[in-house]
Amino acid sequence: MELINTLLYYLNFSFVRYAIIVGVLIALCSSLLGVTLVLKRYSFIGDGLSHVAFGAMAVASVMKLSNNNILILPVTIIAAILLLRTGQNAKIKGDAAIAMLSVSSLAIGYLLMNVFSTSANISGDVCTTLFGSTSILTLKQSEVIMCIVLSIVVILTFVVFYNKIFAVTFDENFAKATGTKTDLYNLLIAVLIAVVIVIGMNLVGSLLISALIIFPALSAMRVINQFKGVVIASAIISVICALVGIFASILLSTPVGATIVAADLVVYLFAILVGRIK
């Protein structure tokens, strides 16, 4: 009862309610796309794009933009498109392109934040950006509205093009042979994941967002064999872990992003056990 009363007390604050809304939406969006990325062997694209978003955030901070997402969102989307195109080039394989772009963006971003320091606590700013330590608890109403709008766009797009995404995910060559514009839908997937990366950085940070995308999908795949079932289970797991992580971080005073990822890890280990028993 004491824990419940404590949670009810914190729910009276708007920043806690904002964190819950954003956390649930980001968890839902990332889980839907995570299944496709894992099956297409694009798991690390989330990690690469998160580092690009970090670099763009550093540039936006140096430029002192009132809304960093004005720069971060288009840059991350362009990077997703370039990764897709470069990944299809025989000279630069997909994993090499992701690693190259990831490391370069991270290094340039950190370099800019040091050379053009806009804060007395650079280490704290970097830690917050990379691990999402406090960002989720300092959201403005405008940022929450933007997150809601972008999340609705991602979810509706996934639902509308579900059949095409399913076809491209499982057998791209066959889908292309039947007339499906696979390049277009691969591009759509890349753009959607870029949007999820940008809105997810406020929840778990740029380094941990890939875990939010991958873990729920892997957990669901351990116990379910159907694509639709995996997508639904992944969404449920992701939302529950996000809520547990947020509530636990409030009660235990732990970093929000790391706590959510820890919850996802626990569920994944449990799913491994259930899968072996099954």
C-alpha positions in Angstrom: 0.0 0.0 0.0 2.9 2.3 0.7 4.3 1.8 -2.8 0.9 2.4 -4.3 0.4 5.6 -2.3 3.8 6.8 -3.4 3.1 6.1 -7.1 -0.3 7.9 -6.8 1.5 10.9 -5.2 3.9 11.1 -8.1 1.1 10.8 -10.6 -0.2 14.1 -9.5 2.8 15.7 -11.2 2.5 16.5 -14.9 6.1 15.5 -15.7 5.5 12.0 -14.5 2.3 11.7 -16.6 4.2 13.0 -19.6 6.9 10.4 -19.0 4.4 7.6 -18.9 2.6 8.7 -22.0 5.8 9.1 -24.0 7.3 5.9 -22.6 4.3 3.8 -23.6 4.1 5.3 -27.1 7.9 4.9 -27.8 7.8 1.4 -26.5 4.9 0.5 -28.7 6.4 2.0 -31.9 9.9 0.5 -31.3 8.5 -3.0 -30.7 6.4 -3.0 -33.9 9.4 -2.1 -36.1 11.8 -4.2 -34.0 10.4 -7.5 -35.2 11.0 -6.5 -38.8 14.5 -5.2 -38.2 15.5 -8.4 -36.3 14.1 -10.7 -39.0 15.8 -8.6 -41.8 19.1 -8.7 -39.9 19.0 -4.9 -39.6 19.3 -5.0 -35.8 22.3 -2.6 -35.6 20.7 0.0 -37.8 19.0 1.3 -34.7 22.3 1.7 -32.9 23.9 3.4 -35.9 21.0 5.9 -36.3 21.0 6.7 -32.6 24.6 7.8 -32.9 23.7 9.9 -35.9 20.9 11.5 -33.8 23.5 12.2 -31.1 25.7 14.0 -33.5 22.8 16.0 -34.9 21.8 16.9 -31.3 25.3 18.2 -30.6 25.1 20.4 -33.8 21.6 21.6 -32.7 23.0 22.5 -29.3 25.9 24.4 -30.8 23.4 26.3 -33.0 21.2 27.0 -29.9 18.0 25.9 -31.7 14.9 26.3 -29.6 13.7 22.9 -30.8 16.5 20.4 -31.5 14.1 18.0 -33.3 13.9 20.5 -36.2 17.4 19.4 -37.1 17.7 16.0 -35.6 14.7 14.4 -37.3 15.6 15.3 -40.9 19.3 14.4 -40.4 18.4 11.0 -38.9 15.9 10.3 -41.7 18.5 11.2 -44.4 21.1 9.0 -42.6 18.6 6.1 -42.7 18.1 6.5 -46.4 21.9 6.7 -47.0 22.4 3.5 -44.9 19.8 1.7 -46.9 21.4 2.8 -50.2 24.9 2.2 -49.1 24.0 -1.1 -47.6 23.0 -2.3 -51.1 26.4 -1.3 -52.5 28.7 -4.3 -53.0 31.7 -2.1 -52.1 30.5 -1.2 -48.7 28.4 -3.8 -46.9 25.6 -2.9 -44.6 27.3 -3.7 -41.3 30.5 -1.7 -42.4 28.4 1.3 -43.4 26.5 1.3 -40.1 29.7 1.0 -38.1 31.4 3.8 -40.1 28.5 6.2 -39.8 27.9 5.3 -36.1 31.5 5.9 -34.9 31.9 9.0 -37.0 28.7 10.6 -35.8 29.4 9.8 -32.2 33.0 11.2 -32.4 32.0 14.4 -34.2 29.1 15.0 -31.8 31.3 14.7 -28.7 34.0 16.8 -30.3 31.5 19.6 -31.1 30.1 19.5 -27.6 33.6 20.0 -26.2 34.9 22.6 -28.7 31.7 24.7 -28.7 30.6 24.0 -25.1 27.3 25.6 -24.2 27.1 24.3 -20.7 29.4 24.1 -17.7 28.6 20.5 -17.2 29.5 18.8 -20.5 29.9 15.4 -19.0 26.4 15.6 -17.5 24.9 16.7 -20.8 26.6 13.9 -22.7 25.5 11.3 -20.1 21.9 12.5 -20.3 21.9 12.4 -24.1 23.5 8.9 -24.3 21.7 7.2 -21.4 18.5 9.3 -21.1 19.1 9.9 -17.4 16.7 12.8 -16.9 15.4 13.8 -20.3 12.1 11.8 -20.0 11.3 13.7 -16.7 11.9 17.2 -18.2 9.6 16.9 -21.2 7.6 20.0 -22.2 4.0 19.8 -23.3 5.0 20.7 -26.9 7.5 17.8 -27.0 4.8 15.4 -25.7 2.4 16.5 -28.3 5.0 16.0 -31.0 5.8 12.6 -29.7 2.1 11.7 -29.8 1.7 12.9 -33.3 4.8 11.1 -34.6 3.8 7.9 -32.8 0.4 7.9 -34.3 1.9 8.4 -37.8 4.3 5.4 -37.2 1.6 3.1 -35.8 -0.9 3.9 -38.6 1.7 3.5 -41.3 2.7 0.1 -39.9 -1.0 -1.0 -39.8 -1.8 0.3 -43.2 1.2 -1.3 -44.9 1.3 -4.4 -42.7 1.0 -6.9 -45.5 3.7 -5.3 -47.6 6.1 -5.0 -44.6 5.3 -8.7 -43.9 6.2 -9.7 -47.5 9.4 -7.6 -47.6 10.5 -9.0 -44.2 10.1 -12.7 -45.0 11.0 -13.1 -48.7 12.1 -9.8 -50.3 13.1 -11.6 -53.6 9.7 -13.3 -54.0 7.9 -10.0 -53.1 9.9 -8.2 -55.7 9.1 -10.9 -58.3 5.4 -10.5 -57.6 5.5 -6.8 -58.4 5.9 -5.4 -54.9 8.1 -2.2 -54.8 10.5 -3.6 -52.2 12.9 -0.7 -52.4 10.0 1.7 -51.5 8.9 -0.3 -48.5 12.5 -0.8 -47.3 12.8 3.0 -47.5 9.6 3.3 -45.6 10.9 1.0 -42.8 14.1 3.0 -42.6 12.3 6.3 -42.3 9.9 4.9 -39.6 12.8 3.6 -37.6 14.6 7.0 -37.9 11.5 8.7 -36.4 11.3 6.1 -33.6 15.0 6.7 -32.8 14.5 10.5 -32.5 11.5 10.3 -30.2 13.0 7.4 -28.3 16.2 9.3 -27.3 14.2 11.2 -24.7 13.2 7.9 -23.0 16.4 5.8 -22.9 19.0 7.8 -24.6 20.9 7.3 -27.9 23.0 4.4 -26.7 20.1 2.3 -25.2 17.4 2.9 -27.9 18.5 -0.1 -29.9 17.9 -2.3 -26.8 14.3 -1.0 -26.7 13.9 -2.0 -30.3 15.5 -5.5 -30.2 14.8 -7.0 -26.8 11.0 -7.2 -27.0 11.2 -8.8 -30.4 13.7 -11.4 -29.4 11.7 -12.2 -26.3 8.5 -12.7 -28.3 10.3 -14.9 -30.8 11.5 -17.3 -28.1 7.9 -18.4 -27.3 5.9 -17.6 -30.5 6.4 -18.7 -34.1 3.9 -16.6 -36.0 4.7 -13.1 -37.3 1.5 -11.5 -36.2 1.7 -13.2 -32.8 5.3 -12.1 -32.4 4.4 -8.5 -33.2 1.5 -8.4 -30.7 3.5 -10.1 -28.0 6.5 -7.8 -28.6 4.3 -4.7 -28.2 2.8 -6.0 -25.0 6.2 -6.9 -23.6 7.7 -3.6 -24.6 4.9 -1.5 -23.0 4.9 -3.5 -19.8 8.7 -3.2 -19.5 8.5 0.5 -20.1 5.9 1.0 -17.4 7.8 -1.2 -14.9 11.0 0.7 -15.7 9.5 4.1 -15.3 7.7 3.2 -12.0 10.8 1.4 -10.7 13.1 4.4 -11.5 10.7 6.7 -9.7 10.5 4.6 -6.6 14.2 3.5 -6.5 15.7 6.8 -7.9 17.5 5.0 -10.7 18.1 6.2 -14.3 15.0 5.7 -16.4 16.6 4.4 -19.5 18.8 1.9 -17.9 16.0 0.6 -15.7 13.7 0.0 -18.7 16.5 -1.9 -20.5 17.1 -3.9 -17.4 13.4 -4.8 -17.3 13.6 -5.9 -20.9 16.7 -8.0 -20.2 15.0 -9.8 -17.3 12.0 -10.6 -19.6 14.3 -11.8 -22.3 16.1 -14.2 -19.9 12.7 -15.5 -18.7 11.5 -15.9 -22.3 14.7 -18.1 -23.0 13.7 -20.3 -20.1 10.1 -20.6 -21.2 11.2 -21.3 -24.8 13.5 -24.1 -23.7 10.7 -25.7 -21.6 8.3 -25.3 -24.5 
